[in-house]
Amino acid sequence: MILRRRLWFPIGAVTLLILSYYSWNNRDSYKWTGTGSSSTTKIPHFDPHIIEDENYFWKKLPIHYPVDDIKPLPTGKPLALPKIQNVFAKESNKDAATRKERQEAVKNAFLRCWRSYRKDAFRKDELTPISGQSRDTFGGWGATLVDSLDTLWIMSLREEFEEAVAAAAEISFDTTSLNPINAFETTIRYLGGFLAAYDLSGDQRLLRKAREVGDMLYKAFDTPNRMPITRWDFVNAAEGGRQEAPETALVAEVGSLCMEFTRLSLVTGDPKWFDATERVREVFEQQQQTTKLPGMWPITINPREKRFNIDSTFGLGAMSDSTYEYLPKMYALMGGLLPSYKTMYEESMKTALKHNFFRPMVPGMADILVSGNIHAEHEDGKTVYNLEPQGQHLVCFAGGMLAVGGKLVGNSEHLEAARKLVDGCIWAYKAMPLGIMPEVFYMAPCKSDTECEWNEATWKEIVMSQADREDIKDMSVTDEIISKLRLPKGFTSIPDCRYILRPEAIESVFVLYRVTGRPDLLESAWAMFEAIQNSTETPLANAALDDVKVDSNPPQVDSMESFWLGETLKYFYLIFSEPDVINLDEWVFNTEAHPFRRLLP
């Protein structure tokens, strides 16, 4: 299975899923100068001459289930939404010099990886950073190439950008090395990558490729009920076969297509992509309060029957994450012209704040939060919500989401939760011997937000309980087990101790810094960068780690996913940039860190 989030819970529905699957007009006139400054934004009118010469494969295929009543893009003047970014004071010469030095270090790390990719794996999906080989994991369409386009532009690497665009313009989406195709992964990487690079540079070649990918992905919506096929049979569709939406799908893969499809409709003026995901949004909205945890949607849903409320596991982490992430971001992208996204965001976070976020018991009583999972179960004729106190590296995105959403809707509770969630991720980095957070871990929830004193005996009991040991009264055995498990105090279990070059922690550190201006976040970001570089660097690039619980020399894995260049290093670079570079009041990131231009009044 190919998932950006790449994490699975042992739940029956997901197991069944695994088993069953197997321009704006004249846009060239706009050039970003590096300051992020914007001109007045407007919804464009469709200009057919932009695409009249296009005759690619996916444009020519017939639609089996055409839409008679295309939902139009909203009209009207975008709203003056509340500002997201902090007003930064002029920095001292010393602080500026330190920041620029760190930014240059990040840029050099990116360049080192990019040059190895260009030499050994150019046009392939990924470079293997230890062996220096290549592999295709996302259709064979150059995932790292496309994911890196906007990073090249943002880092002012114009020569490398031009070469990359020329190569990307030659990608053929007529065939693939992988079938079925993950529509979500293809959308966030390829469609998102092309759109963002186009928004930044105005290069019409990128808009053409975005349209080509958009027309290909549009076929995944060519079903009787217009719900998308998340694991899409590319070959069958290319041969003209009829298809229908699956009975089981991950909520993130259905609910995380709207930003890219909507942006494509905006820059082309063609509403068909907006129409496709707007129909999905309507189902989410209609069923939001009918689920087993009202306000949130479960991890698995049934697109074939349009039943988004039947599963019983809820969380903001793997397989759900970007559905929630896109709610405030769509509100920002559309300049407030789609208020239902704001409402759905507020309702979902009201539930998450009550049920999913928990304060863990840790030494020093740090005031932090972790986002866990909820299992809705029937006991004695009523629904009981049981917390699974699991933390994930990828759920660190939630702090950034709440920081952006809290500013947009004017909710201070969201901003406070954002602070605590981000501080929780920073704590998890610092608590590990390498200074790098593990993929999945468990912690002990405090009795309450105020009753959170560190109790080492209680911690040890929970550790032994999760280790399935009955001899917990023998403290010598307990200490031996904890030592063998290599558990830092505060962690009760670390079932997945990998680090796969993930971006989510630095993503939220960056966003919270832009929102609050907290100077300590710069220091935390630099400590994270140095720790990651020290452990993941190879003679060629950077490699994923198999175990972050060791004290030194962690085992490396011959893998460097495209998000290392497309997301992780981009966020590290941006936090050490001037605040107006990709200003959050003018741009909004998709879940693959590709910035789209917001509609502004």
Rosetta blueprint (number, residue, H / E / L):
1 M L
2 I L
3 L L
4 R L
5 R L
6 R L
7 L L
8 W L
9 F L
10 P L
11 I L
12 G H
13 A H
14 V H
15 T H
16 L H
17 L H
18 I H
19 L H
20 S H
21 Y H
22 Y L
23 S L
24 W L
25 N L
26 N L
27 R H
28 D H
29 S H
30 Y L
31 K L
32 W L
33 T L
34 G L
35 T L
36 G L
37 S L
38 S L
39 S L
40 T L
41 T L
42 K L
43 I L
44 P L
45 H L
46 F L
47 D L
48 P H
49 H H
50 I H
51 I L
52 E L
53 D L
54 E L
55 N L
56 Y L
57 F H
58 W H
59 K H
60 K H
61 L L
62 P L
63 I L
64 H L
65 Y L
66 P L
67 V L
68 D L
69 D L
70 I L
71 K L
72 P L
73 L L
74 P L
75 T L
76 G L
77 K L
78 P L
79 L L
80 A L
81 L L
82 P L
83 K L
84 I L
85 Q L
86 N L
87 V L
88 F L
89 A L
90 K L
91 E L
92 S L
93 N H
94 K H
95 D H
96 A H
97 A H
98 T H
99 R H
100 K H
101 E H
102 R H
103 Q H
104 E H
105 A H
106 V H
107 K H
108 N H
109 A H
110 F H
111 L H
112 R H
113 C H
114 W H
115 R H
116 S H
117 Y H
118 R H
119 K H
120 D H
121 A L
122 F L
123 R L
124 K L
125 D L
126 E E
127 L E
128 T L
129 P L
130 I L
131 S L
132 G L
133 Q L
134 S E
135 R E
136 D L
137 T L
138 F L
139 G L
140 G L
141 W L
142 G L
143 A H
144 T H
145 L H
146 V H
147 D H
148 S L
149 L H
150 D H
151 T H
152 L H
153 W H
154 I H
155 M L
156 S L
157 L L
158 R H
159 E H
160 E H
161 F H
162 E H
163 E H
164 A H
165 V H
166 A H
167 A H
168 A H
169 A L
170 E L
171 I L
172 S L
173 F L
174 D L
175 T L
176 T L
177 S L
178 L L
179 N L
180 P L
181 I E
182 N E
183 A H
184 F H
185 E H
186 T H
187 T H
188 I H
189 R H
190 Y H
191 L H
192 G H
193 G H
194 F H
195 L H
196 A H
197 A H
198 Y H
199 D H
200 L H
201 S H
202 G L
203 D L
204 Q H
205 R H
206 L H
207 L H
208 R H
209 K H
210 A H
211 R H
212 E H
213 V H
214 G H
215 D H
216 M H
217 L H
218 Y H
219 K H
220 A H
221 F H
222 D L
223 T L
224 P L
225 N L
226 R L
227 M L
228 P L
229 I L
230 T L
231 R E
232 W E
233 D L
234 F H
235 V H
236 N H
237 A H
238 A H
239 E L
240 G L
241 G L
242 R L
243 Q L
244 E L
245 A L
246 P L
247 E L
248 T L
249 A E
250 L E
251 V H
252 A H
253 E H
254 V H
255 G H
256 S L
257 L L
258 C H
259 M H
260 E H
261 F H
262 T H
263 R H
264 L H
265 S H
266 L H
267 V H
268 T H
269 G L
270 D L
271 P L
272 K H
273 W H
274 F H
275 D H
276 A H
277 T H
278 E H
279 R H
280 V H
281 R H
282 E H
283 V H
284 F H
285 E H
286 Q H
287 Q H
288 Q H
289 Q H
290 T H
291 T L
292 K L
293 L L
294 P L
295 G L
296 M L
297 W L
298 P L
299 I L
300 T E
301 I E
302 N E
303 P L
304 R L
305 E L
306 K L
307 R E
308 F L
309 N L
310 I L
311 D L
312 S L
313 T E
314 F E
315 G L
316 L L
317 G L
318 A L
319 M L
320 S L
321 D H
322 S H
323 T H
324 Y H
325 E H
326 Y H
327 L H
328 P H
329 K H
330 M H
331 Y H
332 A H
333 L H
334 M L
335 G L
336 G L
337 L L
338 L L
339 P H
340 S H
341 Y H
342 K H
343 T H
344 M H
345 Y H
346 E H
347 E H
348 S H
349 M H
350 K H
351 T H
352 A H
353 L H
354 K H
355 H H
356 N L
357 F E
358 F E
359 R L
360 P E
361 M L
362 V L
363 P H
364 G H
365 M H
366 A L
367 D L
368 I L
369 L L
370 V E
371 S E
372 G L
373 N E
374 I E
375 H E
376 A E
377 E E
378 H E
379 E E
380 D L
381 G L
382 K E
383 T E
384 V E
385 Y E
386 N E
387 L E
388 E E
389 P L
390 Q E
391 G E
392 Q E
393 H L
394 L H
395 V H
396 C H
397 F H
398 A H
399 G H
400 G H
401 M H
402 L H
403 A H
404 V H
405 G H
406 G H
407 K H
408 L H
409 V H
410 G L
411 N L
412 S H
413 E H
414 H H
415 L H
416 E H
417 A H
418 A H
419 R H
420 K H
421 L H
422 V H
423 D H
424 G H
425 C H
426 I H
427 W H
428 A H
429 Y H
430 K H
431 A H
432 M L
433 P L
434 L L
435 G L
436 I L
437 M L
438 P L
439 E L
440 V E
441 F E
442 Y E
443 M E
444 A L
445 P E
446 C L
447 K L
448 S L
449 D L
450 T L
451 E L
452 C L
453 E L
454 W L
455 N L
456 E H
457 A H
458 T H
459 W H
460 K H
461 E H
462 I H
463 V H
464 M H
465 S H
466 Q H
467 A L
468 D L
469 R L
470 E L
471 D L
472 I L
473 K L
474 D L
475 M H
476 S H
477 V H
478 T H
479 D H
480 E H
481 I H
482 I H
483 S H
484 K H
485 L H
486 R L
487 L L
488 P L
489 K L
490 G L
491 F E
492 T E
493 S E
494 I E
495 P E
496 D E
497 C L
498 R L
499 Y E
500 I L
501 L L
502 R L
503 P L
504 E H
505 A H
506 I H
507 E H
508 S H
509 V H
510 F H
511 V H
512 L H
513 Y H
514 R H
515 V H
516 T H
517 G L
518 R L
519 P H
520 D H
521 L H
522 L H
523 E H
524 S H
525 A H
526 W H
527 A H
528 M H
529 F H
530 E H
531 A H
532 I H
533 Q H
534 N H
535 S H
536 T H
537 E E
538 T L
539 P L
540 L L
541 A L
542 N E
543 A L
544 A E
545 L E
546 D L
547 D L
548 V L
549 K L
550 V L
551 D L
552 S L
553 N L
554 P L
555 P L
556 Q E
557 V E
558 D L
559 S L
560 M L
561 E L
562 S L
563 F H
564 W H
565 L H
566 G H
567 E H
568 T H
569 L H
570 K H
571 Y H
572 F H
573 Y H
574 L H
575 I H
576 F L
577 S L
578 E L
579 P L
580 D L
581 V L
582 I L
583 N L
584 L L
585 D L
586 E L
587 W E
588 V E
589 F E
590 N L
591 T L
592 E L
593 A L
594 H L
595 P E
596 F E
597 R E
598 R L
599 L L
600 L L
601 P L
